[in-house]
Amino acid sequence: MDKKRRKVKIEEQNQINSAMDDHETPVLEPIWTRKAQEREGIDFHQTDAMDSEVVAGTSKKIRPTFANPNALKLSCELVRIFITEAVQRAATVAEGEGGAKVEAIHLERILPQLLLDF
Amino acid sequence: MEIDEDRSDFEKDEEEDDDSVSDLLRDRFRLSAISIAEYEAAKRNGMEISQPIVACIADLAFKYIGQLAKDLELFAHHAGRKSVTMADVIVSAHRNEHLAASLRSFRDELKAKEPQCERKRKKVPRKDDKAIEGIVHIPDL
C-alpha cells in the first residue's frame, strides 16, 4: 500500500529530474509538466486503503491524491538539493583528507548530519 | 478460504506490479541522480566520485522521495485538500531553515516567471508576501 503511494510521486519526480539534469534553468520544464499532469491521474492512494479493501475492492482508487505542477517542481528542487548537499559535504570531507576521490568513508561521516537536516 | 486466496493472489499480482514499477522508477531515478552527482563533483575542482557511492546516494535519495511523498500526502490530507501544493512542500522542509528559505525563493522565482494572466482577484506581484511569509503561513494556492 505504501508502494502505491510512492509510485506515481516518483514517476513524476523522474520526469523532473531528467529535466533538472541540465542544471541550467530547467528549459525542459514545460515538457515534463505536461507529462506529469498526465500521470497525475494515477497519483497516490490514501491511507484509507484498508477501507477500500473492505468495500470488496470496488473503490480501489477511492481518493487519489494529486500534486500541483509547481509543487512538483519545488519538490524536485528539494531532491536535487538533497543530492547536491550529500555530494558537496562528502567532497568537503574528502578534500580535507587530501584525497582526490570521494569514498565511502567520506559519505559515512556526513550521513548523520545530512539525514538530520533533511 | 477460497476468497482469501483469491484476494491474496490479486494482492500478490498487484504487489508484483508495484515492485516492477518501482524498480523501473528506481533505475530511471538513479540515472538522473548519477548525472546530478557527477556534475556536482566536477564542480569542485574536478573531484571524482566512486560508482558505489553514487549508487548509495541515489538509493538514499530514492528512499527519501518515498518518505517525502508520504509526508506530502499527509499534509495535504490534513489540510483537507486533495492536491499537494507548494505550501506543503515548503512545510516539509521545516527542519532546516536555510532549506526552507531557498525553497521559498525558488517558489517566488517560479511565480515571477508565470505569465501575468494569473489567478482571481489578487494582485499579480505577490512579492510582498515574502516578508510576511515567515510569520504567517499563507496557503497561496
Interface residues (C-beta under 8 A of the other chain):
Chain A: D2 K3 K4 R5 R6 K7 K9 I10 E11 Q13 N14 N17 S18 M20 D21 H23 F44 Q46 T47 E53 G57 R63 T65 F66 A67 N68 N70 A71 K73 L74 S75 E77 L78 V79 R80 I81 F82 I83 T84 A86 V87 Q88 A90 A91 A94 E95 A100 K101 V102 E103 A104 L107 L116 D117 F118
Chain B: R7 F10 E15 D18 D19 V21 S22 L25 R26 R28 F29 L31 S32 A33 S35 I36 A37 Y39 E40 A41 R44 N45 M47 E48 I49 S50 P52 I53 C56 I57 A58 L60 A61 F62 Y64 I65 G66 L68 A69 K70 L72 E73 L74 A76 H77 K82 S83 V84 T85 M86 D88 V89 I90 S92 A93 R95 N96 L99 S102 L103 F106 R107 L110 L141
